[in-house]
């Protein structure tokens, strides 16, 4: 049996020029360029983060090179300058998967982020619908927040919805807790569209952090540096006033006013969620 398997793998390499990824992982970043991704940028912004025009730069139009591949310590990594709001977006859609990537902060801040001095980006998943639906920059999606001090938070983008167990700390301040009250969050909910993650496991600025995102069915799990940040249930979307399922879609990596670097972006299919993170 082992000999037959080896011969089959060799046949695949010879005939098709590829090697089956170890443990089922498929890289989403090829280590050379942004093949397999689109770019989308919103309009130029003033220093307060307000659009100076109602016309976005749009699809695959990146005159300032917001999204590039740069070399660091002999390794090619993705650089997002943050100068414009927007994202790189996978051309393919994904469902029932484990996504893993690493990110670290650069030094540049733009627009209103200079005033707040908090670096910001985001991993947006189950991305569907029109480009630029949220703030003329991002597709409808669920957001695994990537922001200094808040990495792991949830935001529903342009109609994204989820039910999450939370403890209410104060008005409009809900924190994930496995023992919390199941509450629905969206842009149309009285409770808002934002939930704070549990714990604080982000590494200091300039060091690499690892994000793990698990999605299966209508449940998703945010994990930061090996520690559970949040579990989302009943992922769904408001689409033209109707609530619909939201269990698959494209993946976006945000540009949102701060320089950030990404590497080791990879994905593998899963048939169930890791029980260790479920309540």
C-alpha angles and dihedrals in degrees: 000000000000091000091051091050092050091049090050092051091049090050090053092050092048098043102035106021098236140104121221106252115253112258091359096291117150117194115232091191112055094203093244113062143340096277109150093033135090124207126223127184131186125218124299113277133216124230090277093055094254120139113253090202137019092233117093120213084238138192120002092346109123108154094164094049093240089164118047142142114243134180122243123174089345093308127109112230135172115260120200109189095195093218093128130027111251142088150241107247130198113243089219130065123230138200136175096021149132112231121192130183142152127230138179134181126254124203106255124100127184137198117333091359088071089063095047092039090211118128115228140190134129149211107235117193138180084035111182142156128028126002111249096020092138115058088335086285113076140042123243105281151132112266128221093197118232105191133130107272093000104064109143097035121131128238125174109221122210095335102341112147136188141168112230134175106242146167114221109228097178140331109321091356113113122169125198115249127164086221093049132109116277105247133175117233129194141125088272097046121105086229094055131231102281132089125180117230123238120254130002116256104149116130123234118284112282095030123105119257125195122223123195119191119188119192126179126155108326095332128091133182128208116207124180120195091338095309124111112249101173148334120220122201132193095019106199143144141230105235115181091332095312124107110232135173118275108193105129141028147114126314122239130194109202135230105203113157101299138084112247136166129215132193142161093036106176141152138200133184120252133194096202142009122261104266093213090075098046125093 
